[in-house]
Amino acid sequence: MTDRPRRPPSFADACAAVLAEPSATHTAATTLAPVIARTVAEEWGGRRAQLVTARLPADVDRVLELGCGVGALLEPLGHRYDVVGVDDRRRQLRFAAARGGTVVRGNPTAPPVRPVFDAVCAVEEATARFSASEICVTAYRALRPGGIAVVAAPTEPTAVLESGVETYSGTRYLLERAVDVVGSRAVEIDYRVTDRQTGATAVVTERRSIETTTADGLTEALQSAGFEHVLVAGESDLPGVVVGRGVRPIETDVPVDR
């Protein structure tokens, strides 16, 4: 289903919700979506758009992004392609819609779309949540014959979230986000919210699993999904990320007259 345009929740909304009910479950997919929208660096989408477009031929028109999140990649891709984003996180999709993107609400590994796209892409926003195999199979099914998949996947959690503390400030609220990489496949995030007017504070924690792979793993995922002409390589300016490209074969079997 296409997500109806609605006002995205604000940073203040997120902070107020945490303070009102700190014992509730607050995650990037729900209450804290406005915080995620603020943490995406301005150049992030442009760099990923370059990564995708560099691997696509000039005749590509229709592009699907799996796991588009808040739409940071949809926006720059939309300047060049007829692009659609799919994600199951309704509150994040509101930001993508507010940016002017065409979005569809649904599971990124089972998107409610037909196989008509010239290209399908997925970057760390999606491949950190789902396995490379799931993403590649989904991309194959959404492509027309001859279509191209571009998949960027993390090889380590720090390519998605690095340990450290960041501070975000609004008119009334202050939010401190502390990220701690736990082992090789998870991160733990603490959000400390302070109400400047009352002095009230609350801390909530989110633990997030991170799917990782390797160059060989992504190669195998693309090939197992059915792609041909598979090429996987690292990016010099994106440590901890591998990028794969594959082509869905064109069926050429024609009955032979006897």
C-alpha positions as CSV (number, residue, x, y, z in Angstrom):
1,M,0.0,0.0,0.0
2,T,1.2,3.5,-0.7
3,D,1.8,5.5,2.4
4,R,-0.4,8.5,2.7
5,P,1.5,11.8,3.1
6,R,1.3,12.9,6.7
7,R,3.3,15.3,8.8
8,P,6.4,13.5,10.1
9,P,6.7,13.4,13.9
10,S,9.1,16.1,15.1
11,F,12.2,15.9,17.3
12,A,10.1,17.4,20.1
13,D,7.5,14.7,19.7
14,A,10.1,12.0,20.1
15,C,11.6,13.6,23.2
16,A,8.3,14.2,24.8
17,A,7.2,10.6,24.2
18,V,10.4,9.3,25.9
19,L,9.9,11.6,28.9
20,A,6.2,10.7,29.2
21,E,6.7,7.0,29.2
22,P,10.4,6.0,29.6
23,S,9.5,2.4,30.4
24,A,7.9,1.9,27.0
25,T,9.8,0.4,24.1
26,H,11.3,3.3,22.0
27,T,13.1,2.4,18.8
28,A,14.4,3.9,15.6
29,A,11.4,2.4,13.8
30,T,8.8,4.0,16.0
31,T,9.1,6.8,18.5
32,L,12.7,7.7,17.7
33,A,12.3,8.0,13.9
34,P,12.7,11.8,14.1
35,V,16.1,11.3,15.8
36,I,17.2,9.0,13.0
37,A,16.2,11.6,10.5
38,R,18.5,14.1,12.2
39,T,21.4,11.7,12.4
40,V,21.7,11.1,8.7
41,A,24.6,13.3,7.4
42,E,23.7,15.6,4.6
43,E,26.2,14.1,2.2
44,W,25.1,10.5,3.0
45,G,22.4,10.2,0.4
46,G,24.5,11.9,-2.4
47,R,27.4,9.5,-1.9
48,R,25.1,6.4,-2.0
49,A,23.3,7.8,-5.1
50,Q,26.7,8.1,-6.8
51,L,27.5,4.6,-5.7
52,V,24.3,3.3,-7.4
53,T,24.3,5.4,-10.6
54,A,27.9,4.6,-11.3
55,R,26.9,0.9,-11.7
56,L,23.8,1.6,-13.9
57,P,23.6,2.1,-17.7
58,A,22.2,5.3,-19.1
59,D,18.9,3.7,-20.2
60,V,17.7,2.9,-16.7
61,D,14.4,4.6,-15.9
62,R,12.5,2.8,-13.1
63,V,14.3,2.1,-9.9
64,L,13.2,0.5,-6.6
65,E,15.0,1.0,-3.3
66,L,14.5,-1.7,-0.7
67,G,14.5,-0.4,2.8
68,C,14.4,3.3,2.0
69,G,14.0,4.4,5.6
70,V,13.7,8.2,5.9
71,G,14.3,8.7,2.2
72,A,17.9,10.1,2.3
73,L,18.8,8.1,-0.8
74,L,15.4,8.4,-2.6
75,E,15.8,12.2,-2.9
76,P,19.0,12.3,-4.9
77,L,18.0,9.3,-7.0
78,G,14.7,11.0,-7.8
79,H,16.6,13.8,-9.7
80,R,17.6,11.2,-12.3
81,Y,15.2,8.2,-12.1
82,D,11.5,7.4,-11.6
83,V,12.2,5.9,-8.1
84,V,10.0,4.1,-5.6
85,G,11.0,3.3,-2.0
86,V,9.6,0.5,0.1
87,D,9.9,0.0,3.8
88,D,7.9,-1.4,6.7
89,R,8.7,1.4,9.2
90,R,5.7,3.6,8.9
91,R,7.1,6.5,10.9
92,Q,10.3,6.6,9.0
93,L,8.4,6.5,5.7
94,R,6.6,9.8,6.6
95,F,10.0,11.6,6.3
96,A,10.5,10.0,2.9
97,A,7.1,11.1,1.8
98,A,7.6,14.6,3.1
99,R,10.8,14.8,1.0
100,G,8.6,14.2,-2.0
101,G,9.5,10.6,-2.5
102,T,7.1,7.9,-3.8
103,V,6.9,5.3,-1.1
104,V,5.2,2.0,-0.5
105,R,4.7,0.5,2.9
106,G,5.6,-3.2,3.0
107,N,8.3,-5.7,4.0
108,P,11.5,-4.9,2.1
109,T,12.1,-8.6,1.6
110,A,8.5,-9.1,0.2
111,P,7.6,-5.7,-1.4
112,P,4.1,-5.3,-2.8
113,V,5.4,-4.5,-6.3
114,R,5.5,-6.1,-9.7
115,P,8.7,-7.2,-11.5
116,V,8.8,-4.1,-13.7
117,F,11.9,-2.3,-12.5
118,D,15.0,-1.6,-14.6
119,A,17.1,-1.5,-11.4
120,V,16.8,-2.4,-7.7
121,C,19.1,-1.0,-5.1
122,A,19.7,-1.6,-1.4
123,V,22.3,0.0,0.8
124,E,23.3,-0.3,4.4
125,E,19.9,1.0,5.6
126,A,18.4,-2.3,4.4
127,T,21.3,-4.8,4.3
128,A,22.0,-4.2,8.0
129,R,18.5,-5.3,8.8
130,F,18.2,-8.3,6.4
131,S,20.6,-10.9,5.2
132,A,22.3,-10.4,1.8
133,S,20.6,-13.5,0.6
134,E,17.1,-12.2,1.4
135,I,17.9,-8.8,-0.2
136,C,19.3,-10.4,-3.4
137,V,16.4,-12.8,-3.9
138,T,14.0,-9.9,-3.4
139,A,15.8,-7.7,-5.9
140,Y,15.8,-10.5,-8.5
141,R,12.0,-10.9,-8.1
142,A,11.3,-7.2,-8.5
143,L,13.4,-6.7,-11.6
144,R,12.4,-7.1,-15.3
145,P,14.5,-9.5,-17.3
146,G,17.8,-7.7,-18.0
147,G,17.4,-5.5,-14.9
148,I,20.3,-4.7,-12.6
149,A,20.7,-5.0,-8.9
150,V,23.1,-2.9,-6.9
151,V,23.6,-4.0,-3.3
152,A,25.8,-2.3,-0.7
153,A,26.3,-4.4,2.5
154,P,28.3,-3.8,5.7
155,T,31.2,-6.2,6.5
156,E,31.3,-4.9,10.1
157,P,28.8,-3.0,12.3
158,T,30.9,0.1,12.5
159,A,30.1,0.7,8.8
160,V,26.5,1.3,10.0
161,L,27.0,2.8,13.5
162,E,30.2,3.8,15.2
163,S,30.7,3.9,18.9
164,G,30.5,7.4,20.3
165,V,28.3,10.1,21.8
166,E,26.4,12.7,19.8
167,T,24.2,15.6,21.1
168,Y,21.1,16.9,19.4
169,S,19.3,20.0,20.6
170,G,15.9,21.5,20.0
171,T,14.1,24.6,21.4
172,R,13.0,22.7,24.5
173,Y,14.7,19.3,24.6
174,L,18.3,18.0,24.6
175,L,19.0,14.5,23.5
176,E,22.3,12.6,23.9
177,R,22.8,9.5,21.8
178,A,25.5,7.0,22.9
179,V,26.3,4.2,20.6
180,D,28.2,1.1,21.7
181,V,29.2,-1.6,19.3
182,V,28.6,-5.0,21.0
183,G,30.5,-7.9,19.5
184,S,30.5,-8.4,15.7
185,R,26.8,-8.2,15.0
186,A,25.0,-5.8,17.3
187,V,25.0,-2.3,18.6
188,E,23.5,-0.9,21.8
189,I,22.1,2.7,21.8
190,D,21.3,4.8,24.8
191,Y,19.1,7.9,24.4
192,R,19.2,10.4,27.2
193,V,16.5,13.1,27.0
194,T,16.5,16.3,29.1
195,D,13.6,18.8,29.3
196,R,15.3,22.2,29.5
197,Q,12.2,23.8,31.1
198,T,11.6,21.3,33.9
199,G,15.0,19.6,34.2
200,A,13.3,16.2,33.9
201,T,15.4,13.4,32.3
202,A,14.9,9.9,31.0
203,V,17.2,7.3,29.5
204,V,16.0,4.5,27.1
205,T,18.0,1.8,25.4
206,E,17.7,0.2,22.1
207,R,19.6,-2.9,21.0
208,R,19.9,-3.4,17.3
209,S,21.2,-6.4,15.4
210,I,23.4,-5.8,12.4
211,E,23.6,-8.2,9.5
212,T,27.1,-8.3,8.0
213,T,28.6,-10.2,5.1
214,T,31.9,-10.5,3.1
215,A,32.8,-9.9,-0.5
216,D,32.6,-13.7,-1.0
217,G,29.3,-13.8,0.9
218,L,27.7,-11.1,-1.2
219,T,29.0,-12.7,-4.4
220,E,27.4,-16.0,-3.4
221,A,24.1,-14.3,-2.5
222,L,23.8,-12.6,-5.9
223,Q,24.8,-15.8,-7.8
224,S,22.4,-18.0,-5.7
225,A,19.6,-15.6,-6.4
226,G,20.1,-16.1,-10.1
227,F,22.1,-13.1,-11.2
228,E,24.7,-13.1,-13.9
229,H,27.7,-10.9,-14.6
230,V,28.2,-10.5,-10.8
231,L,30.9,-8.1,-9.7
232,V,31.6,-7.3,-6.0
233,A,34.1,-4.8,-4.8
234,G,34.9,-2.5,-1.9
235,E,34.7,1.3,-1.9
236,S,37.9,3.2,-1.0
237,D,35.9,5.9,0.8
238,L,33.4,3.6,2.5
239,P,35.4,1.3,4.8
240,G,33.6,-1.8,6.0
241,V,31.2,-1.9,3.0
242,V,31.2,-4.1,-0.1
243,V,29.1,-3.3,-3.2
244,G,27.7,-5.9,-5.6
245,R,26.2,-5.6,-9.0
246,G,24.3,-8.3,-10.9
247,V,22.1,-8.7,-14.0
248,R,18.9,-10.7,-14.1
249,P,19.2,-12.9,-17.2
250,I,17.0,-12.4,-20.2
251,E,15.1,-15.6,-21.0
252,T,16.0,-16.6,-24.5
253,D,14.6,-20.1,-24.7
254,V,12.4,-20.2,-27.8
255,P,10.5,-23.4,-28.9
256,V,12.2,-25.0,-31.9
257,D,10.0,-26.0,-34.9
258,R,10.3,-29.7,-35.7
